[in-house]
Amino acid sequence: MGTHRIDAWPSPPEGMAPGLQVEYAAHAGDGRVGNALLSQTDRVRVWAVRLKPGERLGFHTHVLDYFWTSVTGGSGRSHFDDGRVADIVYAPGDIKHLTFGPGEFMVHDLENVGDTELLFTTVEFLDSPNAPLDLRSHTRACC
């Protein structure tokens, strides 16, 4: 995983499909990292990501330390701000922790490229080195 420093949100990677470039440019800097914000306290935000086969969670930006847990298994594809495309097979119970230093961030999307529903829980820590981003984009109902 690459991280970048927040000086200005980067332009979309050159090799990215034109439609994805437009979406990327519109949503770099958007802190809505799930379909539904399930809970928020002064310490954490808890998100659900639920994607039926063929659905995508559009581009969003991570600046807060967080972890995700795969509730279901399945196959996903993410496009990243450094031009990478990653295909990942998830198993129920998979967990990944990510941290970001001051000014660091990551922009990506997530597409369900499998034939089963993907469900993740993501927990962001609001006391991270970076301030939380605005939650700009609209999402569909979840869960």
Backbone bond lengths (Angstrom), bond angles and torsions (degrees), N, CA, C in turn:
res aa  C-N    CA-C-N  psi(-1)  N-CA   C-N-CA  omega(-1)  CA-C   N-CA-C  phi
1 M - - - 1.445 - - 1.519 108.72 -
2 G 1.306 115.93 130.56 1.452 119.84 174.71 1.517 110.41 -95.47
3 T 1.301 116.04 145.85 1.454 119.86 172.16 1.513 107.37 -122.82
4 H 1.293 115.41 153.65 1.456 121.88 -177.97 1.522 108.29 -129.05
5 R 1.313 116.38 160.20 1.461 121.04 178.88 1.518 109.58 -91.04
6 I 1.335 115.70 144.72 1.458 121.26 -179.87 1.519 109.10 -82.18
7 D 1.301 116.85 95.85 1.458 122.69 169.10 1.525 106.08 -111.78
8 A 1.291 115.07 -47.18 1.459 124.38 172.48 1.523 105.08 -156.12
9 W 1.314 117.58 150.97 1.460 119.41 179.87 1.524 107.31 -67.12
10 P 1.317 117.62 134.16 1.470 120.29 -176.11 1.524 111.58 -71.02
11 S 1.320 114.98 158.40 1.462 121.50 172.26 1.517 108.67 -70.67
12 P 1.328 117.15 157.86 1.471 119.06 177.54 1.526 110.39 -61.55
13 P 1.324 117.23 148.44 1.462 120.11 176.25 1.526 110.92 -59.17
14 E 1.321 116.61 143.69 1.463 121.78 -175.85 1.524 113.43 -61.53
15 G 1.315 118.66 -37.45 1.461 120.83 -175.89 1.517 114.42 -80.18
16 M 1.327 118.02 -3.03 1.456 122.08 -177.45 1.531 109.74 -72.57
17 A 1.324 116.78 144.88 1.462 121.48 177.85 1.530 109.94 -56.40
18 P 1.346 117.20 144.41 1.474 120.34 -175.68 1.533 114.39 -54.54
19 G 1.324 118.01 -41.99 1.467 120.00 179.30 1.518 112.05 -63.67
20 L 1.334 116.54 -38.92 1.464 120.35 177.31 1.521 110.53 -68.83
21 Q 1.339 117.80 -35.04 1.471 120.29 177.62 1.522 111.16 -61.29
22 V 1.316 117.14 -41.80 1.474 121.26 179.29 1.526 109.83 -63.05
23 E 1.328 116.83 -46.97 1.468 120.63 179.47 1.527 110.82 -63.50
24 Y 1.332 116.01 -42.81 1.460 121.04 179.42 1.525 110.02 -57.55
25 A 1.338 116.93 -49.60 1.465 121.46 -178.46 1.522 111.31 -60.74
26 A 1.328 117.35 -34.69 1.468 121.09 -178.92 1.522 112.67 -75.82
27 H 1.340 117.82 -24.60 1.468 119.52 -171.34 1.525 115.61 -119.50
28 A 1.327 118.91 -0.75 1.471 118.85 172.18 1.526 106.59 -60.36
29 G 1.298 117.16 129.84 1.458 121.56 -176.93 1.517 114.06 94.58
30 D 1.334 117.73 0.98 1.461 122.05 177.84 1.523 108.48 -89.38
31 G 1.311 116.73 123.46 1.455 121.53 -176.98 1.507 115.63 -89.19
32 R 1.322 118.49 9.71 1.471 120.99 179.80 1.527 107.55 -82.24
33 V 1.337 116.69 98.37 1.465 122.21 -170.53 1.528 113.25 -99.01
34 G 1.326 117.97 13.20 1.452 121.83 178.27 1.504 110.84 -154.42
35 N 1.346 115.74 174.57 1.461 120.57 176.09 1.519 111.61 -72.43
36 A 1.326 116.10 -36.97 1.459 120.06 -175.34 1.526 109.82 -141.30
37 L 1.331 115.72 132.03 1.463 121.70 172.69 1.522 106.23 -84.25
38 L 1.335 115.88 108.79 1.463 120.98 -174.52 1.517 112.70 -81.89
39 S 1.347 116.33 -34.08 1.456 120.36 -175.43 1.521 108.81 -160.78
40 Q 1.329 115.56 146.91 1.463 120.30 173.37 1.516 108.66 -144.62
41 T 1.339 114.98 133.42 1.453 121.68 172.84 1.524 106.98 -121.78
42 D 1.307 116.90 -171.33 1.467 118.70 175.53 1.531 111.43 -74.42
43 R 1.339 118.28 -6.07 1.468 121.78 -178.45 1.518 114.52 -113.09
44 V 1.340 118.53 -32.86 1.459 121.01 -173.75 1.525 112.46 -140.53
45 R 1.335 114.79 157.25 1.465 124.00 164.75 1.519 106.18 -118.24
46 V 1.334 116.87 132.85 1.458 122.12 178.21 1.524 108.01 -115.21
47 W 1.330 115.12 122.98 1.459 122.62 -175.98 1.521 111.26 -116.07
48 A 1.332 116.06 151.67 1.461 122.53 166.85 1.520 107.83 -110.32
49 V 1.309 114.91 139.63 1.460 122.43 170.52 1.522 105.49 -121.13
50 R 1.322 116.08 117.04 1.469 121.44 179.68 1.518 107.71 -128.80
51 L 1.330 115.64 119.67 1.463 121.05 -177.35 1.519 110.31 -131.86
52 K 1.317 116.19 120.33 1.461 121.05 172.25 1.523 107.90 -74.48
53 P 1.328 118.09 162.14 1.464 120.06 177.84 1.539 110.86 -51.03
54 G 1.331 115.23 130.30 1.454 121.40 179.75 1.525 115.05 88.19
55 E 1.328 118.69 -12.11 1.465 120.97 179.65 1.519 110.74 -84.26
56 R 1.349 114.77 156.53 1.466 122.04 179.21 1.511 110.24 -128.60
57 L 1.323 114.69 146.24 1.455 122.56 162.50 1.513 103.88 -95.85
58 G 1.327 117.24 117.41 1.459 121.45 -173.73 1.517 112.88 -65.13
59 F 1.318 114.80 179.06 1.460 120.71 -177.56 1.517 110.66 -60.28
60 H 1.314 113.72 140.82 1.464 122.66 178.97 1.528 107.11 -153.11
61 T 1.317 116.42 168.02 1.460 120.85 -172.59 1.522 110.18 -123.94
62 H 1.317 115.40 129.22 1.460 122.06 175.07 1.525 109.39 -99.11
63 V 1.325 117.40 125.85 1.466 122.99 171.87 1.523 111.11 -126.63
64 L 1.323 116.34 -16.79 1.463 122.10 -178.32 1.526 110.26 -94.81
65 D 1.322 116.88 145.93 1.463 120.31 170.75 1.529 107.15 -59.09
66 Y 1.334 116.34 141.22 1.469 118.57 -177.61 1.516 110.14 -159.76
67 F 1.331 114.14 169.73 1.456 120.14 167.91 1.512 108.49 -139.89
68 W 1.321 114.33 152.93 1.459 119.89 173.38 1.518 108.87 -121.87
69 T 1.332 114.75 152.57 1.455 123.10 175.37 1.519 107.63 -127.62
70 S 1.320 116.70 130.04 1.454 121.30 175.25 1.522 108.29 -83.44
71 V 1.322 115.96 116.16 1.461 120.84 179.40 1.525 109.93 -79.98
72 T 1.334 115.95 -39.18 1.460 121.92 176.83 1.518 108.13 -115.71
73 G 1.290 116.71 165.47 1.451 120.57 173.48 1.516 110.38 -92.16
74 G 1.316 115.82 168.74 1.455 119.62 176.92 1.510 111.23 157.15
75 S 1.328 115.43 -169.82 1.462 121.81 -176.32 1.516 110.30 -121.25
76 G 1.330 115.91 132.07 1.456 121.15 179.75 1.515 111.63 -130.51
77 R 1.327 114.73 157.86 1.469 122.07 175.38 1.521 107.47 -131.23
78 S 1.330 115.67 132.00 1.463 121.55 176.84 1.513 110.23 -123.80
79 H 1.341 114.79 140.46 1.466 123.43 171.69 1.520 106.20 -104.66
80 F 1.337 116.63 131.66 1.460 121.51 -174.97 1.519 111.71 -112.67
81 D 1.328 114.76 161.72 1.464 122.37 -178.05 1.528 112.84 -64.83
82 D 1.316 118.51 -16.25 1.465 120.28 178.08 1.531 112.03 -94.55
83 G 1.351 116.94 7.23 1.456 121.75 178.19 1.514 114.58 93.48
84 R 1.322 116.84 -9.43 1.459 121.43 179.74 1.529 110.65 -68.61
85 V 1.320 116.43 146.02 1.457 123.62 169.56 1.521 105.91 -122.30
86 A 1.322 116.68 124.41 1.467 120.56 -176.95 1.524 109.84 -119.68
87 D 1.326 116.12 126.58 1.456 122.86 171.16 1.516 107.35 -100.31
88 I 1.328 115.72 125.67 1.464 120.57 -174.00 1.520 109.21 -131.05
89 V 1.327 116.29 135.82 1.458 122.18 172.31 1.524 106.87 -99.25
90 Y 1.319 116.21 123.55 1.465 122.67 -178.29 1.520 109.92 -103.62
91 A 1.326 115.82 142.50 1.460 122.36 173.85 1.527 107.74 -111.17
92 P 1.326 117.91 149.30 1.464 119.14 176.11 1.530 109.71 -55.37
93 G 1.316 116.34 132.30 1.454 121.51 179.34 1.511 115.29 93.35
94 D 1.348 118.17 -8.17 1.468 119.70 175.11 1.523 109.65 -57.81
95 I 1.324 116.34 140.22 1.467 122.62 179.26 1.518 107.81 -136.15
96 K 1.334 115.22 140.99 1.456 119.78 173.79 1.519 108.37 -138.75
97 H 1.344 115.93 133.22 1.463 123.36 177.05 1.523 108.49 -104.16
98 L 1.338 117.18 137.14 1.455 122.23 177.46 1.522 108.97 -131.49
99 T 1.323 115.89 142.33 1.460 120.88 178.98 1.519 109.31 -129.45
100 F 1.330 115.11 152.81 1.455 122.31 -178.10 1.519 108.88 -134.66
101 G 1.319 116.30 127.07 1.455 121.01 175.60 1.517 110.74 -75.88
102 P 1.318 116.74 175.92 1.465 120.04 179.29 1.531 110.99 -54.89
103 G 1.325 115.49 126.02 1.447 121.44 177.84 1.515 115.38 81.20
104 E 1.326 119.01 -1.16 1.461 121.50 -179.42 1.524 110.41 -90.35
105 F 1.345 115.67 153.67 1.458 121.11 -179.95 1.515 110.24 -159.09
106 M 1.343 115.16 170.88 1.455 122.85 174.27 1.527 107.71 -144.74
107 V 1.337 116.55 132.56 1.463 122.50 175.14 1.523 107.28 -111.31
108 H 1.348 116.93 132.78 1.462 120.50 176.19 1.520 110.18 -161.20
109 D 1.326 115.25 172.58 1.457 122.57 173.00 1.523 107.32 -124.77
110 L 1.328 117.07 179.34 1.462 121.39 175.05 1.514 108.12 -146.81
111 E 1.331 115.78 124.86 1.462 122.01 177.69 1.517 108.88 -118.14
112 N 1.331 116.57 136.31 1.453 121.29 173.82 1.526 107.54 -81.77
113 V 1.324 117.25 107.36 1.464 122.12 -179.69 1.530 111.42 -102.60
114 G 1.326 116.37 10.14 1.463 120.56 179.24 1.514 111.51 -101.54
115 D 1.319 115.72 -166.18 1.462 120.66 -178.33 1.525 112.49 -115.34
116 T 1.338 116.73 13.88 1.462 121.41 174.98 1.532 108.52 -126.88
117 E 1.316 115.96 157.34 1.462 120.32 178.64 1.526 110.63 -68.01
118 L 1.327 116.11 138.02 1.462 121.69 173.90 1.514 108.70 -100.02
119 L 1.322 117.06 134.15 1.458 122.29 176.13 1.525 107.82 -136.25
120 F 1.326 115.22 124.06 1.464 122.95 177.99 1.513 109.31 -124.90
121 T 1.315 115.85 152.80 1.452 122.90 165.59 1.520 106.52 -114.75
122 T 1.327 116.29 130.51 1.460 122.66 179.74 1.518 108.25 -120.69
123 V 1.322 116.48 131.83 1.464 122.03 178.62 1.523 108.27 -119.73
124 E 1.344 116.13 118.97 1.463 122.49 177.13 1.526 109.07 -101.15
125 F 1.329 116.25 142.79 1.462 122.17 179.48 1.529 109.07 -100.86
126 L 1.322 116.58 114.28 1.463 121.42 -175.14 1.521 113.11 -72.11
127 D 1.333 118.32 -14.83 1.471 120.77 177.97 1.528 111.36 -93.29
128 S 1.326 116.61 30.71 1.465 122.98 178.46 1.525 110.14 -75.12
129 P 1.340 118.01 169.94 1.462 121.15 179.53 1.539 114.06 -62.17
130 N 1.347 118.00 -21.80 1.463 122.02 -179.71 1.522 110.33 -108.25
131 A 1.307 116.44 150.45 1.465 121.56 175.58 1.528 109.27 -72.31
132 P 1.329 117.82 147.20 1.465 120.20 176.83 1.527 110.76 -60.37
133 L 1.322 115.33 147.53 1.461 121.20 176.40 1.520 110.49 -86.25
134 D 1.329 115.66 161.53 1.461 120.70 172.81 1.519 109.27 -64.40
135 L 1.333 115.58 150.80 1.462 122.47 177.33 1.525 106.14 -101.94
136 R 1.324 116.45 91.17 1.459 120.70 -169.65 1.516 115.19 -91.31
137 S 1.313 117.97 -41.37 1.462 119.30 -169.79 1.522 111.04 -79.01
138 H 1.305 113.96 160.37 1.459 121.02 177.57 1.519 107.90 -96.59
139 T 1.309 116.08 146.95 1.452 120.24 179.31 1.515 108.90 -130.03
140 R 1.307 114.28 161.92 1.465 119.92 177.54 1.529 108.72 -81.90
141 A 1.299 115.50 165.31 1.458 120.27 176.57 1.514 109.87 -61.42
142 C 1.281 115.74 148.48 1.465 120.02 -177.92 1.499 109.71 -138.18
143 C 1.229 116.07 150.06 1.452 126.89 166.06 1.498 110.62 66.61
